[in-house]
Amino acid sequence: MKIHSAAGLLAACSLAAAAPSPFAVLDMEHARTRAVKTVIQDADYFCNLPPEEKQSKKFLIGEWDYNTMRPHVNLKSENPFPVRQLAMAVSKGDYGFKGFLLRAYAPLKDLSIKNGELRSDGGKVITRENILIARVAESVDYPAADILIPAEMKTVPTRALLGFAILVNIPKDTAPGIYRTMITVTADGESRQLPLSVRVPDFTLPEADIPIGSYLVYYASDQGGREGRWAAKDYTAARQGKYFQFLASRGMNSSSIFHYSPEFAAKDSAEIKFDTLDRLLEKIKAGGSCKAMTFDLRYLISHSVRLAKLQKFQKAGMDDVAIYKDMVRQFCDHAREKGYPRFYVMAEEEIANGGIKQKNYDRYGKAMQEAAGKDLALILDNSVGAGKVNAVDRGHRDGYRFRQYNSWTDEAIAQAEKDGAEIWSYNYSYKRPSFGLLLHRLNSRGHLQWADTWGKNYTISIPADNGVVSSLKYEMVHEGITDYRWLLALKKKNDVLRRELVKEIPVDNAGANAYGSTLTVNRNDLIRWRAILELTGDTDPGRTAPGTPQLKITPDTNSSDVQTRGMVIHALQMPDNYKPDAKLKSRAHKSVNTTQALRYMLARERRLRAMAASEEEFLQKNRPSYSEVWVNYNNRGILLTASVNHTRYGKGNYKDNDPSLWKDNCMEFFFRTPEKIPFQLIVNAAGSKVMLKAGKVQDSTEIKIAGQAKKGKAGGYIQEILVPWSVFGLRGKPENGTVWAFNAGREFHSWGQNTCWARVESSFSEMSRWGALNFSGQKQLVYLKNIKMERLYPGNNIIAGAIPGKENLKVVLLDPAGKTIAEKMLNGQDRKFNFGFHLLPPKTNNSYTLAVRAPDGRELEAESIPVIPAEQAVEFKSRLLECVSGDIVSAIAELNVSPLEIRNRGITFRLQDKDGKVSYDFKIDSAGKQSFRIWLETSGLAPGEYILIPELGPEVKKIYPDPGAMKIRIFPAMI
């Protein structure tokens, strides 16, 4: 990435005097002064667009799925269809957000973006100042924030990938209808036009009925002395008023004050002074929206302990608990007397972390409940979660009415409902679904997220003198809260539909995160749109987008997930008889398939550099305990080798299938498959293991581990791990060239070290910074290394090639029972062979074997070739796709017959309506690919249900009577 100062690049941009409140609270002039990063791509974002769409163009623009895509060097849009228009539905008195991306194919000058007024067919107008278009770019000062800055740029480097936000405000008095305008992007004398349509429903949204917000540092950066160090530099006392107005404009109606630091009438007094807190609360209330507050009172504990040592309190018979209870009463009484917004208090946070947190809670938690009363006492904990062994639901055990957890289970939710307790949630991510759909799935009555304004690593907005610099995360939050409000209205009219719309969302943190990070904006918009249709009683259920449907296919390689330049592991293919033995071997452990020594995360490296007086001192400090990982694979599964120092082999407290295994010294391996499913394997030094799929514990019985202690002064151990493909839900190894996102990490608690391969900021799970795992197809063979034999399929097959060397050899093909299917003797002049044969669908997994033998019959080399069982000619990874008419849907399809069976006729995908009438036939050429992604553009398809059925010819029907099918459900067009 290149770093640019916005001040030197941006043309003048000022908001009109009559800017609506969601825009007026922004300080775009300050935003132009902030340094940002510009993504310069190695890949081509529009990789699958037809050549005629890109020919001779200096730049292209396309729709941005901001929920699943963050611009990076390798980001690719697999979508083969160009963007035709942007559409949104926005309620009166609210604003909406859409994104688009620009990819430069040449250096550009004077980039500008213009828009006109929004006009309806009836001549109604929404004036142009109700549209704000801003560039979205990563802040240099606050890397967690992709900030909104003025859109114009004096120069744009070639291969730049730029994100833009379109914010559309709808005044309260706007007449319902469809409004249209044109967005014009101009640079270097070329222009691209992007139609924008906005539907304003005849419905006014209710306000959110629950507190939603983030955790707030108690002191501003220029307050509080030592405590002020927690705050981001730009969060100053003078800017707090604007900041709270900004929060209200984004729907954030609650703040949780953490690290509340009490002030006292005197050093030896337990009488609390509330001047600082009162001033802060006045600013929060003046911001315009405060549904409720929560307060972290843990600092009262240390003061209680301090005061309990004084003679005056001892003479009064008051120990630390009694002093603490008195302070809690003071706090609650004062908050009521001063008219604070609805509030709740907690004794500690995240008690399941143990240590001082659990000690504090165990001693003072009950005292806090008694002093505050059950109507004010809240518990914030992280014990409950999917698959956690010995999890303690402290909210239930200790009788809390308000239970705020960062992960839930259906059992804990049912228990809370049975107890008459409120379910609260926190830290489910800043993704849009976490602030909308998820809250309805949980029935959450309060939701908070860590933590804007908390230092450089967490800040996602920048307070300024005349407003705030917003970010992509805040605009996603606002969209999520808007979703929440639509479903809140739907709850009163049709709660059955509301539950149906959110039922697939997991309630545990990891599962919900996986759902939220893979839910496309279009899919999220569809859920909102279905609520709007129900609430408005849409009178045109047959509304169809104009045009003709089209179907295209693209390769499915997943390389777009790899977001870090140059970080690629080329996994080598081992023979199927390879036996993991925890020994490093030259053929399996090479430079191309290793992570090399794992490193500290970026945040720790920066801290070390800041503390070091010189580069030499930094290099000396930046030397964690050695660990390294190699990756191989074969037809059986993935082979992982980990070598670590300074950890005693065989030591561990946690057992198989316990997601708390990470609390031991352990190695962790992270995978993200082409279906966007995250997997995490944790293995401790004792060989105990747990595999998580989207946060849920999977059966790890088939995962095999060999281990041994290392010799030498540093000690440590080597483990070699075989993870069968079935654990990933696969029937066999990926095709050659397939790429998964990958990371490997080590939790070395004994030395307080977390190290990993990917250049993550502060967490192993930052998928946006993972590297690539390439299934290279590089076989560690001698005779068969050039023979293509990934797998066999029912139908006609050919295995052919040439064996290197000059000696006399025999090539033999054996069936699963060991019977010879074909063979040929090779001599010095004839090294080629060609075996043709026919296969029927197998009922179970089995393999053929290609072997090379010496003239005396000795087997010199052999390789298994799996035959994958299947029940259908084509297997669709998605059984049901849904969208509004005119949108695009996609799914991965796997062809289960030999490519020889269809090479002369291709595949026809037949689209039938619910009555079996053929609507369209789409003929495609799979180009020899067994796995590919289907894209259906649904313009011209009326609302209703359709079936997509592959037609592969009479010979394939003899092999597979069932061709396979996928259901597609179309809803009325939005525009």
N, C-alpha and C positions, 0 to 999 in steps of 0.2 A: 504494500500500500504506500501511496505517497501522502505526505502530510502537507496541507495547504492552510494558510491563514485566510479565513473567510473574508477579512477586510480587504485583502489584495485581490480577491477574485470576483466579488459580487458587485453587481451594479446596484444602483440605489433602489431601495424598496421601502415604501412606507405605507402603513395602513391608513385607510381613509378615516376622516374624523368621526364618521358615523359607523365605525366598525362595530359589529355586534359583540356582545359581552364575551363569548368564548374566544374571540380573536383579540379584543381590546385588552385582555389580561396578559397577552403575550408581549414580550419585549423583543421584537424582531430586529431592532437596531442593535441591541446588545448581542443578539444571536449572530449577526454578521461579523462580530469581532472575535468569535470563538474559533480556535483552530480545530479542524476536522480532518479525518482521513478520507482519501478517495481510493476506492477499489480499482486496481488496474488488473484486468483479467488475463489469465493464461488460457482459459476456455472461452467459448463463444456462448453467451447466455441463450441466444436464439439458435441453438445448434440444429434443431429439427425443422426450422422454417424452410419452405421451398426456396431454391436458389433465386427464383424470379422475385421473391419478396425482398431479398437483400441486395440484389445486383445493383452496383454503382451507387449505393446509398451510403452516406457518411454516418448516419445514425438511424437506429430503429427504436420504437417505443413499444412496450407491451405491458399487460396486466401483471400486477405484483401480488402474489399470495403471501402477504406480510406475516401471516401466522406460522407458516412452515418454512419460509425462505428469508434468509438474511444475506444481503449481497456479499460475495466473497470471490476469491480468485478463480474458483472452479465451478461456480454456480451455473447450472444449465436449466433452462426451461425445456422439459421433454415435450411439451405441448407443440404439436406440428401445425396448429392453426394460429394465424395472426389475430391480434386483438381487434375487434370490430367496434366495440363501444364499452363504456363503463356505465353501470346502472346501480342505483341504490334506492332504498326506501327509508325516508326520514320523517319522523313525527314533527308536528307543529311545536315550536318552542324548544327544539333540540337541534343538534347538528350531527352530521354523519361524516364518515371517513372512508376514502378509497385510496389505494396506492397504485403507482405505475413505475416501471423501470425504463431507463434509457441506456442503451449500449452504443458506445462510439466506435466507429470503424475507421476513423481518421481524426487527426487533431481538429478541434472545433473552436470557433471564436464566437463571442457574443451570444451565448445561449440565453434565450428568454422564453417565458411561458405566459401566454395571454388567455384570457377568457372573457366572454361576453356575459350579459345578463341571462338568467334562466327564464324562459318564456313558455307558457302553456299553449295548447292548441286554441284555447279560448281567449288568448291575448293577455292573460294574467302574467305579472312579472315579479320575479325575485331579483332584486338589484345586485349588481356585480360585487359590491363590497361584502356580500354574504358568501363569497367564495374566496378561500385562501389557499394558495398553492405554495408549498414549501419543499425545499430539498431536505432529505433525511440522510444524515451522515454521522458516523461514529465520532464522538467527542474525543479529542486527545486528552483533555484534562480529566474526563469522567468516562472511562472505557465501557461502563455498563449502559451508557446512554447513547442511543442513536438520535441526535437532537434535530429539531426542526429549525432550519435556517432559511434565509431568503433564497429563492429558486434560481435567480439569475447568476451566471458565471461568465467572466471575461474570457477564460480559456478552459477547455476541457481536453485532457490528454487522450490520445488514441487508446482504445481498448478499455476506457473507463466504463464502469457500471454504476449508474447513479439511481438512487431511489427518490421518489417524490410522493408527497402526501397531498391529497385534495380534500379539504375540509369544506363542507357545505352547511351553512346555517339556514334554518327555516324559521322565519319570524312567526310569532304566535298567531297573527291574524291572517296567515297565508291560506288561500282557498285550496281545498283538496284538488288533486289532479296530477298530471304528469308534466314536468317541466324539463326543457331541453336547452343545452347550450353546446358550444364547441370549444374544446381546449386546443390551442395552437402552440406547438413547440417549434421554435425557430433557432437555427444555429448555422453559421457559416453559409448563409444564403439559402439553406434548405428548410422546408417546413413539413411537419407531420401534424395531421389533425386527428383528434380523438373525441368523438361525440360523447357527451355526458348527459345521462337522463336520470331524473330524480322523481320518484313517486312520493307524493305527500298524501298519506292515507287520511281518511275522514275519521280521525281518532286522536284523542289527546292522551298521552301516556301518563300513568300515575308516577309519582316519585317513588324511589326505592324505599321500602318500609323497614330496612334493616341498616345498621351501621356498617359501612364499607370504607376501608381506608388503609393507611400504612403506619408503621411504627415511627414515632417521632423522637428525635433526640431532645432531651430536656432543655439544654442550653444551646443558644446560637453559638457560632464559631468565635464571636468576640465577647462572649459572656462566660462566667462560671469558672474562670481559671483552668485548673486541671481538667475539670469535667467538660469544658468547651472543646477539648481536643477531639471529641468524638464527632463533632459536626463537620460537614463539608465546608470548605473555605468560603464559598459564596453564600452560604446560609447564615446571614448576619441578622442581628436584632432589627435593624432598620428595614430589612426586606421581608420580614415575617408576614406583615399585613398583606402584601401582594401575593405572597406564597399561599396563604390560606384562601384568598379569593380564587387563585388558580385551581386549588384542590376542589373547591366547590364547583367550579365550572366544568370539571372532568367527572363529576358525580361522586367524588371522594368525600363522604360526609362524616368521617370519623377519624380520630387520631388516637393512637395508643402511646402514652408518654412513658418511655422506658428510661431507666436510670434516674427516676425522680430523686433529686438530691435535696433533702430538707435543710432549711435554715432555722436557727434557734434564737430565742430571745437572749440567751447567754450560753456560754460554753458548758456550764454545768447545769443547764436547764433542759427539761423535756418539753418545754412549751415551743411549739413550732410557729415560725413566722411564715406567712403565705404570700408575701408581697410579690415575689418573682413569679410564683405560680399563678396568682390572680391576673397579673399583667399578660401572661401568656394566654390564659383562658379568654380574656377580653379580646385579644387579637384573633383567636380561633373563632369565637362567636361572631365577630365582626366580619369574618370572611364570607358569611352568608349561609353556611350549611354545616350543622354539627348535630348529627343524630344521636351520638353517644360517645363516651370516652372510656378508655381503660387505663389504669395506672399500675405501674410496676413499683411496688413498695419495698423491694428487697433492701434498699439502703437504710430503711428504718432499723433493720436488724443490727447492723454494725454499730449504729448509734445507741441502740438499747444495750448492747453488750458493753460499750464504753461507759455509759452512764451507770450501769449496774455495779461497776467497780468503785463508784464514788460513795463516800460514807453517808451522805445525806439520804441516798436512796436505800442503802442497806439498813439505816436506822428506821426508815419508813416501812421496812419489810417488803420492798419491791425488788424482785429479781428481774432479769432481762426480759422474760416473757411478760411480766406484768407491765413493765415500762413500754414494751412493744405494743401491747393491747391498748394502752392509754394513747399512744401516738396514732394508732389506727383509728381510734374513736375520734380524736381531734381532727384527723384528716377528713373523715366522713362527715362529721358535724359541720365543719367549715364549708365543705363542698355543697352541702345542702343549704346552708344559710346564705351563701353567696350566689345561689342560683346557677351552679354549674349545670351543663347539660347532663342528661342521664349518664351515670358513671358506674364503673365496676372496679374492684381492686383485687390484686393478686399478691400473694406472699413471695413467690418465686416463679421462675419460668423453666420449662423443659426439665422437669424433675427427673425424667428417665435417664438424663445424662449422668446422673449419679454425682459423686463427690460432694462439693460444698452445696450444690443446688439441692440435692436430696437431703442433706443434713439440715439445711435451712428450712426446707418444707416440713420435714418430720418434726422439727421442734416448734415452728411458728405457724404452720398452716392451719391447724385447728384453732389457735389463738386468733388468727386473722378472721376466720369464719365467725367466731364468737363475738369479736369486737365490731366487725362490719355488719354482721347479720347475713343470712343466706340470700337476701335479695340483692346484695351488693358483692358478694364473694364470688370470684371467678377463678377457675383453675386453668392454667395453660400448660399443656404437657405433650410429650411426644412418645409415649409408650405404646399406644394402640397402633396397630398397622397390620397389613396383610402378612400372614405367616409368622409373625413374631412369636417366639417361644417365651413363655412365662411373662407375657405382657400384663401389665396391671392397669386396669381401668380405674384410676384413682378418683375420677369424677363420680363414678358409681359407688366405689368403696367408701369414699369419704363424704358422700351426700351433697355434692355440689349441684346446684340448680343450673349453673352456667358452665358449660364444658367446652373449652376451646382447644382443639387438637389439630396437629398438622397432618394427621392421617387418621382415617376412620375405617371401620369395618361395618358391614351390614349388621353384625351382631351387636356392636357397641351402639349403633344408631337405634336399633330396636330396644336396647336396654335403656338408653336415654329417654326414648318416648314412653317406655313403661314407667320410668321413674318420674315422668312429668318434667324432665330437665330440657333445657335449650341446647341445641347443637350449634356450636360455633366452629369456625375454621380459620386456619392461618397458613401462610407460606406454601400455597399450592402453585406459585409462579405468577409472573406478570402477563401470562398469555391471556388472550381474550376469553377463552372458555372458562378460565379459573375465576373470572369476575362475573360470570353470567350463568351459563348452563350448569356448571358444577354446583353452584349454590342452590339451585333448584333440586338437583339430584340428592344433595345432602340434606335439604331442608334447613340450610344454615341460617341462623338468626343473627349472625355477625361474622364479618370476614376482614382479616387484616393481612398485610404482606410486608415482609422485611425487604428493604427499609430505605426509602428515599431520605436524603440529607445526611445519611450516616457515612461520612468520609468518602474518599475517592472511589472505593471499590463498589459501593452500593448506590451512589447518587444517580438518579435517572431524570432529574430536572435541574435547571440552574436558575435560582432566584437572582434577579437583577434589580436595578434601581426603579425601573418603570414597568416591571412585570416579571414574567418568568419565561425561560426558554423551555418549551415543551419537548417531548421525546416520543419516539415510536411506541415505547411501552405505555406511556400515559394515554396515547390515543387508542391503543389496544384495550387498555383498562376501561376507557369511556365506552368503547363499542361493547365490551362485555357487560358493563352495567346497564347499557341500553337494552341488550338482550334480556338481562334480568328483569327489567321493567316490563318488557313486552310479555314475558312469561308470567310475571306477576298479575298482569291484567287477564291473561288467558286462564289463570288458576280460578278466577271467579266465574268464568263463563264455561270452560270445558277443562276440568282438571284431569280427566282421563287422557285427553290429547297432550296436555302439558307433561304428564308422567311418561307418556309414550315417547315424546321428543327427547327426553334426557335419560331414558332407562339404560342405555348402553354405556354410560359413563362410569368408570370404576370410582369407588369412593376412597380407596387408599391413595396415598400421595404419589407413589411411583406410577401406579396405573393411570391415575388422573393426569399426571404430567405427560405420560406417553400419549394418551388420548388428545390432550390439549396441543401438544407439539406436532401432531400429525393431522389434526382436523383442519381441512382447507377452509379458506375464507368463504368460498362458494358454498361449501357444505354448511358452515355456520350460518351464512346468510339464508340458506334454504330453511333451516330450523326457525329462524326469526320470521321468514316470509310465510311459513305455514301458520304461525301464530297470528300474523297480520290478516291473512285470508279469513281465518275463523272469527277474529274480532270485528272485522269490518263487514262481514257477510258479503264477500265479493260476489258481485252479480254476473261475472263472466268467467265461469269455471272452464270454459273451452278456449280461453285466450291463448293464441299460438304465436310464437315468434316467427316473423317472415323469413323465407329462405328455403333451402333444401338441405336435408341432413347429409352429412358426409362421415365416412369412417376411414381412419388411417391407422397404421401400426408403426411403432418405433422400437428399436432395440431396448432391452432392459438391462442396463449395466450398473446403475446406481452410482456412477462416478460423481454425480452432482453433490452427493453428501460429503465429499472430501473437501474440507474447507481450508486446509493448511497447506501452503505451497511446499512441495518437495518432501512431504512426509508420507512415504509409501513403503510398505513391506510387501515384497514379492514372495508370497508363500510358495514353497517348493512342493511338488507332488512326489510323495514317497510311495514305494511299492506297497501293495496291500498286506504283505507278510512282514512289514516293518513292526518291530516290537519295542514299545517304549520301555527304556531301562534306566532312565535318569543318568545317562552318560552322554557327554558332548562328543559328537561325531562329525568328521569333516564333510560328509555328504549331506548332513541334515542341518548343520548349524554354521551358516555362512554369513557374510556381510550383507547379502541382498535380502535376507529374511529375518533380520534382527532389528530390535529397537535401539541397539547399543545401550550404554549405561543409562538407566532412568535418571531423570533430573528433577530438581525442585520445580514447583509450579511458579508461574510468572510473578505472582504477588509476593512470594517469599524471596525470589531472586531480587526483586526491586528493594525489598526491605534490607537484604544483605548488602546490596550496593550502596544504599543510603547510609548504612552504618560504617562502611569501609572507607578508610582514608585514602586508599589507592587501588588501582586495578589489581595489583599483586595481592593486597589484603582481601579484596573481593573474591579472587580466584581461590584463595586459601580457605575462605569461609564457605564457598559454594562447592563443597565436596561432600555430598551425602554418601551414606553407606551404599556400596555397590549392589546393583541388581540389574538383570538383563533378561530379555524375553526373545525367543525365536518362535516362528510360526511355520508349520508345515501342514500337509493334509494328504489324504488318500481317499479311496472309495468308502472307507469306513467312517471317517470323520476328520475333525480338525485336531492337529497335534500341536500342543503348546509346551514349550520348555521354558522353565524359569530357573535362573541361577542367582542366589542371593548370598550375601555375606552377613556375619554378625548376628544371625538368628539361629538358635539351637533347633536342630531338626527334631520333630516329634512332639514339640510342646504346643499345646493349644487347649483352651477351655471349652470352646463351643463345638457342637457336633453337626453331622450332616443335616442339611435342609433347614438350618436356622439362619434367618436373614441378619441376625446380630453377629454373624461370624466375622464381620469386618472389625469388630472390637479386639480380635486377636491380631497378632502379627501375621500378615497375610499378603497374598498377591491377588489382584483383581484384574479381570479381563472383560472388556466392554465391546459389544458388537451391535451394529445396526444393519439389518438385512435390506434387500431391495424393496420389501414390503413395508419399510420404515418401522420395523418392530425392534425395539431395543432389548438386548440380552446382557446380563451381567453374571459372570462366574466368579465366585470368591473361593479361594483355597487357602487354608491356614497351614502353618508349619507342620502340623500333625497329619495333614492329608485329609482333613474334614472339608466338605465342600457344600456349596449351595448355588443353584442356578436360578436366576430370576428372569422371568419374561415379563416385560413391562411392569416390573415391581412385584410380580406374583411368583411364589416359590413353585418350581417345576420338579418333577421326579428326577433325581440325579443318580439313580441306581446304576445306570449304564455308563456313567462317566468313570473312567479308570485312571488311576494315578499311581505312578512309580516314583519313588523318592529315595534319596540317600544323603547322608551327611557329607559335607566337603572336608577334605583334609587341609591342614595349614593353619597358620596363626589366626587368620580372619574368621575361620569357621564358616558356618552357614550351611546351605543345602542346595541340591538340585532336585527339581520335580519335573516329570514329563507327564503330560495329561492328554488323554484321548477323549474328545467330546464327540459322540456319534452324531451324524447328521439328523437323526430322528429327534434329538433334543431340541434342535432348531425348527422342528416341524417339516423337515425336508426328507425326500425319498432317496436322495443321493447328492453327490457333490455338485457345486455350482459349475456352470459352463466356464470354460477357459476365458479369462479376461474379465470375469465378473468381479466387481469391487464392492466391498462392504466398508462402512465406516468402522474404525477400530481405535481402541486405546488400551494400554496396559498400565497398571499402577501398583504401587506397593504401599501398604500401611504398616509402618515400622514404629509402633507405639513405644517400644522400649527406648528409642532415641528421640521420640517426638518428631519423626520425619514422615512426610508424605511425598512420594516421588512418582513420576509417570513419564510416559513417552510423549504424548500430545502436549502441545504448548498451551495448556489450559490456564485460566486466570487463578482460580482458587478451588476448583472442584473437578474431580475425575469425570463427572457426568456432563460437562459442558460440551455437548455434541457438536456445537458450532465450531469447535476447535480440534476435533479429532482428526486423525490421519486416515490413510487408506490401507486396506488389506486387499491385495490383488491376488486372486487365485490364478497364478501365472500359467499353469499347465506345463511348467518346466519340470520334466521328469528326471529323476536321478537314476537313469537306466543306461545300459551300454548298447544292447542289441535293439531294443524296442523304443528307443528314445524319440525316434522320428515318426512313429506310427500313431495316427490319430485314432483314438479308441476311447472316447469319453464314456459313452454308454450305447447300448443297443435298444432298438425299439421294435415292437410288433410290426410285421410286414417284411418287405425285402431289405436286406442289409448287405453292405459290402465292407470288408476290411481288406485294405491293400496297402502296399508300401514296399520299401527296400530295406534290407538288413545290411549294415556296414560290415566291412571286412572282406576277406577272400577265402577263408576256410570253409570247408563243407559243413553245412548245417541243415537241420530240418525245422521248418516252421509248422506248428500244429495248432489247430483250433479245437477246443474241447467244450462239450456242453456241460451243464451243471452236474450231470451224473458222471462226468469223466469220459464220456464216449467221444471218439474222434469224429468231428464234423468235416474237417478238411485238413490236408497236409501237403507239404511240398518240400522236396530236397533242393537246397541251394548250393551252387558251386562258385568258383571264382569269377566266372563270366556272367552268371545269372543270379542276381541278388533280389529280384522282385518276386512278389507273390500277390494274388488277387483271389480272395475267398468270397463268393456270393452265397447267401443262404436266406431262408425264410423263417420267421419266428411268429408264433402265436402268443397272445397275451398271457403272461405268467400269472399264477394265482398268488405267489409269494415272491419276496425279494430273492433273487438268485443271480448267479454270474456265470458267464462263459469265460474261458481262459485261453489266452494266446501265449504259446510257449515256444521257446527256442531251445533245441536239443542238439547235443553233439551226435556224431554218427553212431556212437556206442550206446545212445539212449539217455545219457546223463542230461538232466535239465540244467541249462545254463542261465536261463532267465524266464520269468513268467509274469504275466500281468492279468489281473481280473478285469472283466468288462461287464458291468452290471446291466441287468435287464430290469426295468422298473415296472412293477405291476400297476395297472390302472383299470378303471371301469368305463371311462369315456374317452372318445377320440381327442377331445379338447377339454382341458380342465380350466375353469375360470377361478381365479383366486378370490373374486368377489361374486357372491351369488345374487346380489341385488345392488343396483346403482340407482340413485335418485338425483333429480335436478329439476330446475324450472325449464320450461321450453325455451330453447335458444342457448342454453349453457352447454358446457362440454363435460363429459364424464369419461373416466378411463379405468381400466382394470388390466392386470397381468393375465395372460393366457399361456398355458403350456400345452404344446402339441405332443400327444402320446403315441404317434405313429411315426414310422420311419419317413424321413424326408423324401426318400425315393418314391414313396407311394403318391406324393402330391406334386412332384417337381414339374410335371407336364401340364397340370390343370390348376394348380394353386388352390386357394381356399375361398369359398364364398360364404360370407356371413349374411344370413337371412334374418331380417327384422320382421316379426309378425306381431299383429295386435292381439288383444285378449281373445278375439274370436277366431284366431288362427289364420286371418287374412294376411297375405304377404304384402307388407308396405314397401320395403326396399330390399334389394340385393346389393351387397358390397363385395366386390371381388378384390382379393389382396394377394400379394406374393410374399411369403414369409422369408424368402431369401435364405433358406436353409436353417433358419433359427427355430429352435424348439421352444424357446421362451421369448415372448415379446409383449409389448403393451399395446392394447387397443384403445383408440380414442374415437369417441362418437360425438360429433357436433350435432345438436338436436334441433337446430332451426327447421321449422316446417313440421315438427312433430307435435300433434295436438296432445293435450293432457290425457293421461291414461296409462295403462300398463302394457308393456311390450315384452317380447321374448327375442333374444338374439341367439340364433342357432347356426352352428357351422355346418356347411355342406362340403364334404371332401371326396365324393365320388363313390361308385358302387364297390370298388375293391376295399376301400376303407370300411364301408358298411359291413362287409363280411367279417372284418376283424373286430370292429366295435359297432354293434347294433345301436348303442347309445352314443350320439355324437357330442353330447354335452349341451348346456344351455345356460344363459344368464338372463335374469329378469331386469328390466329397466322401467322405472316408474317416473313419469313426467308430470310436473305440476304446472298450473297456469303461469304464463310468462309474467314477469314483474312489470315490464314496460310494454 
